[in-house]
Amino acid sequence: MPRSKEQNEQIKEERRSQILTQALRLFASRGLAATKIADIAAAAGVSQGLIYHYFSSKEEIFTELIRHAYAGINAAARYLEELPAPPAAKIRLAIEGLLRDTVQNEDTARFYLLTAQATGSEAIPEEARRIIRQENRLPYEVMARIMRQGQQDGSVKPHPPEDMALVFWTSISGLAINRAVHGAEFKAPNPEILIHTFLA
């Protein structure tokens, strides 16, 4: 029996997701320059020709991963800001959730490593650079606003909110990169250590 249109679309999406997942792992461990389309095809268990059915180049795959990474973290930041909860609860929820996700999903940690590498590199596609320039400030801005609101109600320590946001995100990113580098050997710290860095 021939597959339905919906089944074909599902298979296409699954293959595309598989290609992106394997590309993420390779880019995070080897970098863009040292990763070839043939490497991605082998890791994904598909032919090079099939990859070109979905993406025109490894640079397009890289850019799609950068787009996906920032779309995810920015959507999470907006969701956190809009939650009907006090600032201290939002900070606690964010730290516990981000650490838990980093521990449970190594690919989440690889996204942090990939974006850190990309942000510090000039040898990435122009479209990826544009996405980074356009999208990378929002999580910091959201967290600074939450910190400022917490200072107003007395629940957050009285340091400059922008500095607090920087410490927040560099701490989360650093732990995630450690997880990406060390894999199963990584042991997450007690979230209370970070939480009490910010809460009064």
trRosetta pair geometry for C-beta under 8 A, 3 or more apart (Angstrom, degrees):
i j d omega theta_ij theta_ji phi_ij phi_ji
3 7 4.0 -124 -173 91 103 129
3 8 5.2 128 114 -55 124 81
3 11 7.4 -10 -179 -9 163 136
4 7 4.7 100 52 5 76 101
4 8 7.1 -138 96 -4 42 86
5 8 5.7 -55 -150 37 32 112
5 9 6.4 32 152 -19 65 106
6 9 5.7 -54 -148 36 31 111
6 10 6.4 33 152 -21 64 105
7 10 5.6 -52 -148 34 32 113
7 11 6.4 32 154 -18 65 104
8 11 5.8 -54 -148 36 31 110
8 12 6.3 33 152 -20 64 106
9 12 5.6 -53 -148 36 32 114
9 13 6.3 31 154 -18 65 106
10 13 5.8 -56 -148 37 30 109
10 14 6.3 32 153 -20 65 107
11 14 5.7 -54 -146 36 31 113
11 15 6.4 30 155 -18 64 105
12 15 5.9 -57 -150 37 29 109
12 16 6.3 29 153 -19 64 108
12 54 7.9 163 -172 -92 87 108
13 16 5.6 -53 -145 37 32 113
13 17 6.2 33 154 -19 65 107
14 17 5.7 -54 -147 38 29 111
14 18 6.3 33 152 -22 63 106
15 18 5.5 -52 -147 34 32 114
15 19 6.5 35 153 -21 64 102
15 44 7.9 82 -166 168 69 124
15 46 6.6 88 -158 -81 106 150
15 50 7.1 -88 175 162 137 122
15 54 7.1 -160 114 -56 101 144
16 19 5.8 -52 -152 33 31 112
16 20 6.5 28 152 -15 64 107
16 54 5.1 175 -106 -143 89 143
17 20 5.7 -56 -147 39 32 110
17 21 6.2 35 154 -23 66 106
18 21 5.8 -52 -145 34 29 113
18 22 6.5 21 160 -10 63 107
18 44 5.1 115 135 -152 96 100
18 45 7.6 -58 159 45 136 95
18 46 7.4 116 102 -23 124 124
19 22 6.3 -63 -150 41 26 103
19 23 6.1 26 154 -20 64 112
19 40 6.4 52 -161 163 80 113
19 44 4.9 13 -98 -112 55 161
19 46 6.9 -48 -80 34 97 141
19 51 5.9 147 -133 -119 136 87
19 54 6.1 150 38 74 163 152
19 55 7.2 -170 138 -1 145 124
19 61 7.0 -105 142 -125 105 125
20 23 5.6 -56 -142 39 30 112
20 24 6.3 38 156 -26 64 102
20 61 6.7 -166 -105 -159 66 93
20 64 6.5 -93 -114 109 116 121
20 65 6.3 165 -161 -82 94 89
20 68 7.3 71 -176 -7 141 163
21 24 5.8 -50 -153 28 28 114
21 25 6.9 25 152 -15 61 104
21 44 7.7 125 64 -104 84 94
21 107 6.6 -46 -143 -118 87 145
22 25 5.7 -53 -152 35 36 111
22 26 6.4 30 153 -14 67 107
22 40 5.8 130 108 -154 108 68
22 43 3.8 159 -171 115 126 114
22 44 4.3 -144 23 -66 153 80
23 26 5.8 -60 -147 42 33 108
23 27 5.9 30 158 -17 70 110
23 35 7.4 105 -150 161 72 147
23 40 4.9 15 -86 -126 84 122
23 43 7.9 159 -59 73 42 134
23 44 7.8 -2 -35 -51 76 120
23 58 7.4 -180 -140 -147 121 81
23 61 4.7 -106 -160 158 166 131
23 62 7.3 -129 161 -71 123 55
23 65 6.5 -142 106 -53 112 135
24 27 6.0 -56 -138 40 25 106
24 28 6.0 24 162 -19 63 112
24 65 5.5 164 -89 -132 87 136
24 107 6.1 59 111 -151 144 97
24 110 5.4 100 153 121 103 132
24 111 6.9 -27 -156 -74 128 69
24 114 6.5 -74 -151 -53 79 151
25 28 6.0 -56 -144 37 24 110
25 29 6.4 5 162 -3 61 113
25 43 7.0 -162 71 177 120 150
25 107 7.4 -62 -68 -107 87 87
25 110 6.3 -50 -96 -139 52 163
26 29 6.2 -69 -145 46 27 97
26 30 5.5 -23 177 25 70 118
26 35 4.6 113 140 -123 115 128
26 39 5.7 134 -142 129 151 121
26 40 6.1 -122 27 -85 155 74
26 43 6.1 -155 -50 -10 120 163
27 30 6.8 -71 -116 58 18 80
27 31 6.7 17 -162 -154 56 11
27 32 5.9 22 -136 -76 98 60
27 35 5.6 -66 -82 -10 60 161
27 62 6.0 147 -113 -110 148 91
27 65 6.7 160 46 63 157 166
27 114 5.7 50 111 -119 112 113
28 110 4.1 -73 -73 -159 168 97
28 113 4.8 76 -151 91 103 123
28 114 5.0 -70 -87 -63 85 90
28 117 7.6 171 -129 6 51 142
28 180 6.1 -104 173 -176 132 130
30 34 4.2 -125 166 91 103 114
30 35 4.9 129 87 -61 127 88
30 39 7.8 -37 37 147 164 164
31 34 5.1 69 65 23 93 102
31 35 6.8 -169 86 -13 44 97
31 117 6.7 -142 -110 176 82 144
32 35 6.1 -74 -149 35 25 107
32 58 7.1 146 -161 132 80 114
32 59 7.4 58 -166 -99 125 65
32 62 5.4 26 -112 -103 114 153
32 121 7.8 157 17 127 122 161
32 123 6.8 -171 67 119 125 95
32 124 6.2 141 -10 -107 161 75
33 123 6.3 -4 -54 139 116 139
35 39 5.4 -119 -158 67 69 141
35 40 6.8 65 170 -48 108 95
35 58 6.2 173 106 -167 98 144
36 39 4.7 107 56 -3 75 99
36 40 7.4 -141 98 -1 46 83
36 58 7.0 -118 -157 -58 25 151
37 40 5.7 -55 -152 37 38 111
37 41 6.2 40 151 -22 69 106
37 48 5.6 79 131 -139 111 102
37 51 5.9 173 -168 96 102 152
37 52 7.7 32 -166 -58 145 88
37 57 7.5 -95 -72 -156 122 46
37 58 5.3 -132 -68 -56 77 102
38 41 5.6 -52 -145 36 32 114
38 42 6.3 33 156 -19 65 106
38 48 5.9 -29 -93 -81 62 122
39 42 5.9 -56 -150 36 29 109
39 43 6.3 24 155 -15 64 109
40 43 5.8 -58 -146 39 30 108
40 44 6.0 16 159 -8 66 114
40 51 6.3 97 102 -116 116 151
40 58 6.8 170 -14 -111 142 100
40 61 6.9 26 -129 136 165 176
41 44 6.1 -66 -142 46 25 102
41 46 5.6 -102 -152 80 74 69
41 47 6.1 -11 -163 166 128 16
41 48 4.6 -69 -62 -75 160 60
41 50 7.4 125 -130 55 103 93
41 51 5.3 -100 -83 -26 94 132
42 45 7.6 29 179 -71 29 36
44 51 7.4 120 53 -82 147 106
46 50 4.4 -96 166 74 117 138
46 51 6.3 136 100 -50 119 80
47 50 4.7 103 59 -1 81 99
47 51 7.4 -139 99 -4 50 81
48 51 5.6 -50 -157 30 40 114
48 52 6.7 36 150 -16 68 104
49 52 5.8 -57 -153 37 35 109
49 53 6.9 47 145 -30 63 97
50 53 5.3 -41 -159 17 41 120
50 54 7.3 22 151 -5 64 101
51 54 6.1 -70 -163 43 39 99
51 55 6.1 -38 167 47 78 97
51 61 8.0 -27 -173 -65 110 135
52 55 6.9 -80 -115 72 32 55
52 56 6.9 51 -147 -123 74 31
55 58 7.7 82 126 -85 133 25
55 60 4.5 177 -166 91 98 119
55 61 4.9 39 -168 -60 169 85
55 64 7.2 -106 -106 -5 123 141
56 60 5.0 91 47 -16 81 152
57 60 4.9 108 55 1 73 96
57 61 7.4 -131 102 0 47 85
58 61 5.4 -50 -153 36 42 115
58 62 6.2 48 148 -23 69 102
59 62 5.5 -49 -147 35 33 115
59 63 6.3 34 154 -18 64 105
59 125 4.5 116 -175 -65 108 127
59 128 7.9 -122 -173 -19 79 122
60 63 5.7 -53 -146 38 32 111
60 64 6.4 35 153 -21 64 104
60 125 7.8 91 -71 -68 37 169
61 64 5.7 -55 -150 34 30 112
61 65 6.6 31 152 -19 64 104
62 65 5.8 -57 -155 33 31 111
62 66 6.6 29 150 -17 65 104
62 118 7.9 158 173 -100 106 125
62 124 6.8 -142 140 -152 136 94
62 125 6.3 142 83 3 117 116
62 128 6.1 -36 123 -72 97 146
63 66 5.6 -52 -149 36 36 111
63 67 6.3 38 151 -20 67 104
63 125 5.1 -55 -65 67 114 141
63 127 4.9 29 -139 92 142 112
63 128 4.5 -124 -108 -64 76 90
63 131 7.1 137 -162 -2 82 140
64 67 5.5 -51 -146 36 33 114
64 68 6.2 35 154 -20 65 106
65 68 5.6 -52 -145 37 31 112
65 69 6.3 36 154 -24 64 104
65 111 7.6 -151 174 -118 95 82
65 114 6.3 -65 136 153 125 157
66 69 5.7 -51 -147 31 30 113
66 70 6.6 18 160 -8 64 106
66 114 7.3 -138 -84 135 70 112
66 115 6.6 126 -129 -101 77 80
66 118 5.8 -163 -101 166 122 174
66 124 7.9 94 -56 173 152 138
66 128 4.5 97 29 -141 162 94
66 131 5.3 126 125 83 112 141
66 132 6.6 -58 -177 -56 128 89
67 70 6.4 -65 -151 42 27 100
67 71 6.1 28 155 -21 65 112
67 128 8.0 -104 -39 -111 76 66
67 131 5.4 -104 -87 -131 69 156
68 71 5.7 -55 -143 36 28 113
68 72 6.3 28 159 -20 63 108
68 111 7.9 -104 102 -125 94 125
69 72 6.1 -62 -156 34 25 109
69 73 6.6 9 159 -6 64 109
69 111 4.5 170 -117 -168 109 110
69 114 6.6 -157 -66 82 155 116
69 115 5.2 -163 135 -60 153 121
70 73 6.1 -57 -138 44 34 101
70 74 5.7 28 165 -15 69 115
70 115 7.4 133 -59 -115 82 135
70 131 6.0 178 24 161 150 104
70 132 7.3 -160 -64 -97 142 47
70 135 3.9 65 177 127 142 148
70 136 6.8 -79 -116 -75 122 60
71 74 6.2 -63 -140 43 21 105
71 75 6.1 23 160 -20 61 111
71 135 7.9 -54 -59 -147 47 152
72 75 6.0 -57 -146 35 24 108
72 76 6.4 22 156 -16 62 108
72 111 7.5 -21 58 175 141 163
73 76 5.6 -54 -149 37 33 113
73 77 6.3 37 151 -23 66 104
73 139 5.6 -36 148 -65 109 135
74 77 5.5 -48 -144 33 35 113
74 78 6.4 35 155 -18 65 103
74 135 5.9 -89 -51 -166 142 103
74 138 4.9 44 -125 84 103 143
74 139 6.5 -110 -93 -52 58 84
75 78 5.9 -53 -148 37 31 109
75 79 6.3 34 152 -20 64 107
76 79 5.6 -54 -147 37 31 114
76 80 6.3 35 153 -22 65 105
77 80 5.7 -53 -149 33 30 112
77 81 6.5 28 154 -18 64 106
77 138 5.9 145 83 130 152 96
77 139 4.5 -141 -79 -107 147 69
77 142 4.2 145 173 39 109 161
77 143 7.3 -77 -139 -40 109 81
78 81 5.8 -55 -149 36 31 110
78 82 6.3 19 157 -11 65 112
78 138 7.8 -21 -54 164 88 127
78 142 7.0 -117 -74 -100 42 146
79 82 6.1 -67 -148 43 27 104
79 83 6.8 49 151 -48 63 92
80 83 5.9 -35 -158 -3 33 117
80 90 5.5 109 177 -163 93 105
80 93 7.1 175 -131 94 100 116
80 94 5.6 41 -132 -81 148 109
80 142 6.8 98 74 153 109 133
80 146 7.4 -35 132 -69 108 149
81 90 7.6 67 -94 -156 33 149
81 142 4.9 -106 -58 -154 126 108
81 145 6.7 36 -128 81 119 128
81 146 6.5 -124 -107 -62 76 105
83 90 6.0 158 63 -100 126 101
83 93 7.5 -58 82 69 174 161
85 89 4.2 -105 164 90 118 130
85 90 5.5 149 89 -57 111 81
85 93 7.2 63 95 -11 162 144
86 89 5.0 92 60 8 76 105
86 90 7.2 -141 99 -8 39 89
86 150 7.7 96 158 -103 84 79
86 153 6.8 -101 -159 84 111 163
86 155 6.7 94 151 -6 119 166
87 90 5.5 -57 -149 34 35 113
87 91 6.4 33 157 -19 69 103
87 146 5.1 154 -140 -177 95 76
87 147 7.3 143 -175 -91 131 18
87 149 4.5 170 -68 96 133 101
87 150 3.4 -140 113 -68 142 87
87 153 6.6 159 25 36 117 123
87 155 5.9 157 75 70 102 128
87 156 6.2 -61 123 -34 131 121
88 91 5.8 -53 -149 34 32 111
88 92 6.4 31 153 -16 65 107
88 150 5.8 119 -57 -129 67 116
88 153 8.0 -108 -19 86 102 121
88 155 3.9 -96 -52 161 119 140
88 156 6.9 -162 -81 -57 79 79
88 199 5.5 74 -136 -119 102 115
89 92 5.7 -54 -146 40 32 111
89 93 6.0 34 154 -21 66 109
90 93 5.7 -55 -144 39 28 112
90 94 6.2 30 157 -22 64 107
90 146 5.4 -116 98 -151 138 135
91 94 5.8 -54 -146 34 28 111
91 95 6.4 23 158 -15 63 107
91 146 6.5 161 -63 138 87 126
91 147 7.6 83 -84 -84 126 68
91 150 6.8 10 -25 -67 133 155
91 156 7.2 131 -33 -95 157 110
91 168 7.8 -102 -142 -119 96 133
91 195 6.8 126 126 -136 101 74
91 198 5.5 -134 -177 102 148 144
91 199 6.6 170 88 -63 142 97
92 95 6.1 -60 -148 38 28 106
92 96 6.2 19 161 -11 65 112
92 191 7.9 90 -157 144 68 124
92 195 5.5 40 -108 -128 76 123
92 199 7.5 20 -60 -52 94 140
93 96 6.2 -61 -143 43 25 105
93 97 5.8 19 163 -15 64 117
94 97 6.0 -62 -140 42 22 107
94 98 5.9 17 165 -15 64 113
94 143 7.7 171 147 -106 172 104
94 168 7.9 20 113 -175 134 125
95 98 6.2 -57 -138 39 23 105
95 99 6.2 17 164 -12 61 112
95 168 7.9 -104 -80 -150 95 94
95 172 7.5 -133 -121 -84 64 107
95 191 5.1 133 131 -163 108 106
95 194 5.0 -179 -149 100 137 126
95 195 5.5 -162 64 -72 159 80
96 99 6.2 -63 -147 41 24 106
96 100 6.1 24 158 -20 63 113
96 191 5.0 43 -90 -152 68 169
96 195 7.9 19 -46 -67 86 121
97 100 5.7 -57 -144 38 27 111
97 101 6.2 24 160 -17 65 109
98 101 5.9 -55 -144 38 28 109
98 102 6.3 31 156 -21 63 108
98 172 5.1 -19 138 -143 147 126
98 176 7.8 -72 166 -62 98 117
99 102 5.7 -55 -147 35 31 113
99 103 6.4 27 156 -16 65 106
99 172 7.5 -114 -64 -127 71 84
99 175 6.8 -26 -112 122 86 150
99 188 5.2 117 -177 -165 107 141
99 189 7.9 -93 -138 59 141 67
99 191 5.4 -158 32 -88 155 102
99 194 7.8 171 -52 24 134 147
100 103 6.0 -59 -151 38 29 108
100 104 6.0 12 160 -8 67 116
101 104 6.0 -62 -135 46 28 102
101 105 5.7 -26 -179 31 68 112
101 108 5.1 -142 144 -173 96 176
102 105 7.2 -73 -118 58 14 73
102 108 5.5 -124 -99 102 48 119
102 109 5.1 87 -155 -73 82 92
102 112 7.6 2 -115 -8 111 142
102 172 7.8 -171 -46 -171 144 79
102 175 6.4 77 129 117 166 100
102 176 4.7 -115 -127 -104 129 83
102 179 5.2 152 164 13 101 165
102 188 7.0 126 86 -93 110 125
103 179 6.8 -123 -89 -124 46 141
103 186 7.4 -149 -115 105 73 112
103 188 5.0 -67 -72 -29 122 134
104 108 7.9 39 71 18 71 135
105 108 4.2 75 95 -6 107 110
105 109 7.4 169 101 -6 63 80
106 109 5.4 -50 -159 36 47 114
106 110 6.4 51 143 -24 71 101
106 179 6.8 -152 -126 146 69 102
106 180 6.9 125 -172 -107 80 58
106 183 6.6 12 -126 -130 137 66
107 110 5.1 -47 -146 33 41 117
107 111 6.7 52 151 -26 65 94
108 111 5.8 -47 -158 24 34 113
108 112 7.3 33 146 -15 61 99
108 176 6.9 -96 125 -144 83 119
109 112 5.7 -51 -160 31 40 112
109 113 6.6 37 146 -16 68 104
109 176 4.5 -168 -128 -173 70 77
109 177 7.1 171 -175 -77 88 19
109 179 3.9 -114 -119 92 151 111
109 180 3.9 -171 136 -58 103 83
110 113 5.4 -52 -148 39 39 113
110 114 6.0 43 153 -23 70 105
110 180 4.9 137 -82 -126 52 119
111 114 5.6 -51 -143 36 31 113
111 115 6.3 25 160 -14 65 106
111 176 7.9 -47 67 162 73 137
112 115 6.2 -58 -145 40 27 104
112 116 6.2 28 155 -20 63 109
112 172 7.8 -138 -118 129 143 80
112 173 5.1 -179 -165 -141 118 70
112 176 3.6 71 31 111 163 134
112 177 5.6 -117 116 -58 111 70
112 180 6.6 -159 64 -26 95 135
113 116 5.8 -58 -148 37 29 112
113 117 6.3 28 156 -17 65 108
113 176 7.2 -141 -38 124 74 90
113 177 5.0 123 -87 -121 81 77
113 180 4.1 -121 -32 93 136 166
113 181 7.3 148 -100 -48 137 78
114 117 5.9 -58 -150 38 28 110
114 118 6.1 25 155 -18 65 111
115 118 5.5 -53 -140 40 33 112
115 119 6.0 37 159 -25 66 105
115 132 7.4 158 -157 -110 88 106
115 136 7.8 160 179 -109 120 110
116 119 5.9 -52 -145 32 26 111
116 120 6.7 7 160 -2 60 111
116 173 6.3 133 -72 177 120 121
116 177 6.1 -12 14 -86 159 130
117 120 6.4 -76 -154 46 26 98
117 121 6.0 16 157 -20 67 123
118 121 5.8 -69 -140 37 29 109
118 124 5.2 65 -146 -82 85 164
118 128 6.0 -99 -165 156 130 125
118 132 6.3 -164 123 -72 110 141
119 132 5.6 177 -99 -161 77 141
119 136 6.8 103 -107 -112 124 159
121 124 5.2 95 97 -25 112 104
124 128 4.7 -85 148 82 115 135
124 129 6.0 144 86 -53 103 86
125 128 4.5 94 65 4 86 104
125 129 7.1 -151 99 -5 47 84
126 129 5.5 -53 -151 35 37 114
126 130 6.3 41 150 -24 68 102
127 130 5.5 -48 -148 32 35 115
127 131 6.6 38 152 -21 64 101
128 131 5.7 -50 -150 33 33 112
128 132 6.5 34 152 -19 64 105
129 132 5.7 -56 -151 36 33 112
129 133 6.3 31 154 -18 67 106
130 133 5.8 -55 -148 37 30 110
130 134 6.1 20 157 -13 65 114
131 134 5.9 -65 -144 43 26 106
131 135 5.6 -12 172 10 67 123
132 135 6.6 -73 -126 50 18 89
132 136 5.2 18 -174 -35 64 124
133 136 7.1 -28 -99 16 10 107
135 138 6.3 -45 -169 6 56 116
136 139 7.7 -49 -175 25 44 98
136 140 8.0 31 143 -1 66 113
137 140 5.6 -69 -164 45 54 111
137 141 5.7 51 146 -25 86 110
138 141 5.6 -58 -143 38 33 111
138 142 6.2 33 161 -20 68 105
139 142 5.8 -53 -145 36 31 111
139 143 6.3 24 159 -14 65 108
139 169 6.0 114 120 -101 118 136
140 143 6.0 -59 -146 40 28 105
140 144 6.2 31 154 -22 64 107
140 162 7.4 43 165 -149 105 72
140 165 4.7 106 -161 142 67 126
140 166 6.6 31 -137 -76 116 60
140 169 5.9 -73 -86 -5 80 152
141 144 5.7 -53 -146 34 29 113
141 145 6.6 30 154 -19 63 103
141 165 7.5 80 -58 -172 13 165
142 145 5.9 -57 -155 34 31 110
142 146 6.5 27 151 -16 66 106
143 146 5.5 -52 -147 38 37 112
143 147 6.2 41 152 -21 67 104
143 164 7.5 -143 140 110 101 85
143 165 3.9 137 94 -127 106 96
143 168 5.2 -147 175 72 151 152
143 169 6.6 -176 20 -43 160 102
144 147 5.6 -52 -146 37 31 113
144 148 6.3 34 153 -21 64 105
144 161 4.3 99 -164 137 76 103
144 162 4.9 14 -118 -88 133 53
144 164 7.1 133 -112 66 61 90
144 165 4.0 -56 -61 -33 76 144
145 148 5.6 -53 -148 35 32 113
145 149 6.4 32 153 -19 64 104
145 161 7.4 86 -61 165 18 144
146 149 5.7 -52 -149 36 32 111
146 150 6.4 33 151 -19 64 106
147 150 5.6 -57 -151 37 31 113
147 151 6.5 34 151 -21 65 102
147 156 5.3 180 -156 169 63 160
147 161 4.1 157 92 -140 116 88
147 164 4.4 148 -140 88 157 138
147 165 6.0 -127 -3 -54 138 82
147 168 7.8 -146 -61 -29 125 139
147 198 6.9 -100 -115 -158 100 116
148 151 5.7 -51 -151 32 33 112
148 152 6.7 36 150 -22 63 103
148 161 4.3 -22 -59 -82 84 157
149 152 5.6 -52 -154 31 35 115
149 153 6.9 12 155 -1 66 104
149 156 8.0 79 78 6 52 135
150 153 6.2 -65 -147 47 34 94
150 154 8.0 -93 166 63 58 20
150 155 4.6 -88 -162 74 89 93
150 156 3.0 77 114 -18 119 120
150 198 7.7 39 103 156 160 102
150 199 7.6 -93 180 -112 140 66
151 154 7.5 43 -170 -76 31 24
151 155 7.9 -101 -65 53 23 58
151 156 4.9 -66 -58 73 62 103
151 157 7.7 -39 -96 84 91 24
151 158 5.8 106 -138 -105 113 64
151 161 6.8 -109 -6 -73 135 102
154 200 6.3 -90 164 57 62 153
155 199 6.1 -37 163 -145 78 85
155 200 5.8 -169 -178 31 22 102
156 164 7.2 61 173 -163 123 166
156 198 5.8 -31 -141 164 91 84
156 199 6.2 -64 -104 -112 53 44
156 200 6.0 60 111 -21 3 95
157 164 7.4 163 68 -102 94 130
157 197 8.0 -91 11 147 141 43
157 198 6.2 -141 17 -167 102 34
157 199 7.1 78 -25 114 85 7
157 200 5.1 153 -72 -78 56 76
158 200 7.7 45 -24 -87 74 122
159 163 5.5 -91 146 80 109 121
159 164 5.3 133 83 -59 108 99
160 163 4.2 79 73 7 99 109
160 164 6.9 -171 91 -11 50 84
161 164 5.4 -54 -146 36 35 114
161 165 6.3 38 154 -21 68 103
162 165 5.7 -50 -148 34 32 113
162 166 6.5 36 150 -21 63 103
163 166 5.6 -52 -151 34 34 114
163 167 6.4 32 152 -16 66 104
164 167 5.8 -53 -149 38 32 110
164 168 6.3 40 150 -26 64 105
164 198 6.0 98 -165 -122 115 98
165 168 5.4 -49 -148 31 32 118
165 169 6.4 16 162 -7 66 107
166 169 6.5 -62 -144 43 26 97
166 170 6.0 16 164 -9 65 114
167 170 6.2 -60 -135 44 25 103
167 171 6.0 30 162 -24 62 112
167 197 6.8 -139 137 148 131 133
167 198 7.9 172 91 -75 119 96
168 171 6.1 -70 -159 34 20 110
168 172 6.6 11 155 -12 62 109
168 194 7.9 96 -129 -178 64 111
168 198 6.8 35 -82 -72 103 138
169 172 5.6 -52 -143 39 36 109
169 173 5.9 33 158 -17 68 109
170 173 5.6 -52 -137 43 32 111
170 174 5.9 37 159 -24 65 108
171 174 5.9 -54 -143 36 24 110
171 175 6.5 22 158 -15 61 107
171 194 5.9 150 141 -123 147 118
171 197 7.6 150 -66 56 167 166
172 175 6.0 -60 -152 38 28 108
172 176 6.3 25 153 -18 64 110
173 176 5.6 -57 -146 38 31 111
173 177 6.2 31 156 -20 67 105
174 177 5.8 -52 -145 35 30 110
174 178 6.4 35 153 -20 62 104
175 178 5.5 -52 -151 34 33 116
175 179 6.5 36 149 -21 64 103
175 188 6.8 62 -177 -128 126 81
175 189 7.3 -101 -116 16 131 99
176 179 5.5 -51 -152 34 35 114
176 180 6.4 36 150 -20 66 103
177 180 5.5 -50 -147 35 35 113
177 181 6.2 31 154 -17 67 107
178 181 5.9 -58 -145 39 29 108
178 182 5.9 -7 168 11 67 116
178 186 5.8 131 127 -122 88 119
179 182 6.6 -72 -130 53 21 87
179 183 7.5 88 175 -82 54 14
179 186 4.3 150 -113 142 62 176
179 188 7.6 7 -80 -75 118 87
180 183 7.8 15 -176 -65 20 54
182 185 4.5 -95 166 71 102 102
182 186 4.5 127 85 -59 113 86
183 186 6.6 170 77 -6 21 99
188 191 7.8 8 147 -57 116 75
189 193 5.2 -47 145 33 126 142
189 194 7.3 119 90 -26 120 97
190 193 5.3 106 76 -16 84 96
191 194 5.9 -58 -164 42 53 105
191 195 5.8 54 143 -26 80 109
192 195 5.2 -53 -136 40 36 116
192 196 5.9 27 167 -14 71 108
193 196 6.6 -66 -151 40 19 99
193 197 7.0 33 145 -33 57 100
194 197 5.4 -43 -158 13 39 120
194 198 7.4 12 156 -2 64 103
195 198 6.6 -79 -170 43 33 95
195 199 5.8 -5 160 5 76 120
196 199 6.0 -62 -113 52 41 93
